Amino acid sequence: MNSATVRNLLVRGMLAGLAAGVLALVVAYFLGEPNVDSAIGLEEAHTHTHGGAGADAGGGHDEEEVVSRSLQSTAGLATGILVYGVAFGGIAALAFCFALGRIGRFGPRATALLLSGCALLAVYVVPYLKYPVNPPAVGDPDTIGKRTTLYFLMMVLSVLLAIAATLLGKRLAPTLGTWYATVAAVAAFAVAVGLAYAFLPVINEVPDDFPATLLWRFRLSALAIQTVLWGGLGLFLGELAERLLNPKAVPSEPGGAVPAAR
């Protein structure tokens, strides 16, 4: 691709990320935020019940709230998700420019959707299964640095292993054929991820009295938000890339001239 095409795809990727972010924002607001509110309510009730004078003496719970909860759940949530979507949309567009025509005989739509699915798996699902997200009131504040480091380490490992599996599949394809090479690459990726799961430390800081149903709903909503974001990104980017790279393949407007039959 020439530089002009890459630049156009980059802009379209960011627009696709913005559109996917809007969809994810709707899911986050209506599905995720109620669970966050419930978890915050439990945390506050636990603090008032068990914190007592100790919390007041420590000064940890009487400080004025810097950002209100209503602002966090509206403008803050929208800013975070939309910026996230635009940023990853740009990255996905650059990856699309590199992958198109190199990972098989896929058109722009299929390539974009395949990339978004692989990104969802490598960037989010694999780290999520090892270190799932927790709602407020869950987790020791003293270990947040350790937990963040381990999560990003798992994410980097997952991305690198996904790239290695892709290269392995391409290397084996001439010998084994596309199907068996893909199966071998996926199996190698699964084994490597399993080893990473086994050797990286386990973190379990969920209190015994925290409602299991609320924890499940919170984690499920987090997964749904990412699925909608990456799925929408793949669909929007694929459509925009198709219209840019193969304009003749896009159906004409209704009412246009129809060639005469011969």
N, C-alpha and C positions, 0 to 999 in steps of 0.2 A: 504494500500500500504506500502511496505517496503521502507526504506530510499533510496535504490539504484534507485527504480522506480521513487520516488519523485524527486530525483536529475536529473535523465534523462529527466523527464517531465519539470523540471525547465529550463534546457538547451534548450529543444525544444521550450518552451514557449518564451524564449528570442530570439531564431532564428526566430520564427514565428512573433514576434513583429518587428524584424529588417526587415523581408520581407514585412510586412504590412506597415512599415514606408516608405519603398522605394516607394510603390504604392501611399501612401498619399503625399509623397514629389513631385511626378509627378503632382498630382492634385493641390497641393499648388502652385507649380511654374507656371503652365500654366493657372490655374483658379483664384488663390487667389492673386498672386503678381501683376498682372495688375491693380487690384482694389486698392491695397495698393499704387501703383505709382500714380494712379489718385487722391486718397485722399491726398497724400503728395503734389501733384501739386496744388491742391485747397488750402491747408494750406499755402503753400509758396506764392501763388498769393494773398491770403487774408492778409498775413503778410505785403507784399510789398505795398499793396493798403491802408491798414488801420493802419499798425504799424508805418510806417514813422520814424520820429526822436525819437518817444517815445520808439520804440523797440531798437534803437541804444543806447539811453541813459540808458536803463535798462540793456544793455549788454546781452540780452537773445538770440539774433538771430545772433550775429556776432562771436560767439565762434566757434573755429575750430571743425569740425565733428570728433568725436573720432573713430567711425566705419563707413566706407563708405557705402552708400546705396547698391552698387554692392556686397559688401561682406555680408551685411545683407541678401540680397535676394538669395544668393547662398550658401556659406559655412555656414553662420549663420543659415539659414533656414534648411539646411540639418542636421546640428548638433542637432538643437533643436528637429526636428521631429524624427530623428532616435534614439536619446537618450530617448525621450518620448515613442517611440514604444517598445524599448528593456525593459525599466523599467516596463511598463504596461504589456508587454508580460510575464515577470517573475511573476508579481502579478496575472495575469490571470491564469498562469499555477498552482500556489498554490491553487487558488480558484477552479480550475478544479479538482485537486486532492481531495479536500474536497467534491465537489458537485457530482462527478461521482457516480452513483448508489443511491444517496440520494434524488434526485429531480424527480425521475421517472425512468421508464425503458428505458432510452435513452443510445445509444452507445456513444463512444468517440466523433464522429463527431457531432452528434446532441447536445450533452452536451456542447461542446465547442462553437458551434454556438449560442445556447440558452444563454449561459453565456455572450458572447460578445454582443448579442442584449440587454440583461438586463443591462450590464455595459454601453453601449452607451446611453440607456435611463436614467439611474440613475446618471451616472457621468457627462454626457454632456447635453442631451436634456432637462431634467427638469430644471437644473439651467439656461440653455440657454434661455428658454422661459420666464423666469422671468427677467434675466439680460443678454440680448444678447450682443455679442461682438460688439465693435465699431471700425471703421477705424481711422487712424490718422486724426487730426483736429476736432475730436468729443470727448468731455469730458473735464471737468475742472481738471487741474493738482492738484488743492488743495484737491480734493475729491477722488483721486485715492486710498488712503488707505481705506477709507470707502467703496468704490465700490468693492475693492478686498476682504475685510472682508465679505461683504454681499454675494458676489458670492460664496466664499468657505463655508460660513454658509449654503447657499442653497444646495450646493453640498453634504455636510455632512448630512444634513437633508434628502436629497433624497436617499442617500445610506442606511441610517439607516431605513428609511421608507420602502425601497425595501426589506431589510432583514426582517423587521417585517411582511411585507405582505407575504413573502415566508413562514415564520413560521406559520402565521395565516392560510394560505392555507393548509399546512400539518396537522395542528391541526383539521381543519374542514373536511378534506378529508374522514376520516372513517365515519362521520355522513352524509355529504351531497353528497359524491361522488366526484371524481376528477374534473369533469366539473364545477359543481356548487361551489365547494370550490375555484377553480381558479377564477371564475367570482366574487365571494365575496371578495377574496383577492385583485384583481385588482381594484374593486370598492372602497374598503377601502383605497388603495394606492392613488387613484385619489382624493378622498375626503380629505385625509390628506395633499396632495400636494396643493390642492386648498386652504385649510385653511392657509398653509404657504405662498402662493402667496398673500392672502388677508391681512395678518398681517405684513409681511415684507415690509419695505418702498419701494416706487417706485422711480426709478432714471431715469430721462429723461433729458439729457444734449445735445441732438442733436440740433444744430443751425437751425433756421428757414430757412436759405438760403442754407442749405446743400442739394445736389441733392438726392431725395428719391430713384431714380433708382440706383445710386451708393451705397447707404446704403444697399439696398435690395440685390444687387449683392455681396457685401462684406459679408454680413451675410449668404447668401446662400452658398457662397464658403466655409466659415468656417464650416458650417454644412456638406457640401460634404466631406471636408477633414477628419472630424471625422468619418463620416459614412464609408468611404473607409478604414480608419485605423482600426476601430473596426470590420468591416465586414471581411477584409482581415485577421485580427488576428484570428477571429473565424474559418475561413476556413483553414488557414495554421496550426493552433494548432490542430484542429480536425483531419486533415490528418496525421500529425506527431504522434499524440497520438494514432490514430488507428493503424498505422504501428508498434508502440512500444508495445501496449497492445494486439492487435489481429493480429499478423503477418500472421496467416493462412487465415484471411479474406481478405487480400490484394491480388488482382489478380496477378497471376504469369506472368513472362515475356513471350512475344509472342515467339512461337516456342518451348515452353516447352513440356514436355511429357504429353499426354492426356490419362487419364485412359480409358481402354477398356470398351465398353458398354457391359452390361450383359442382 
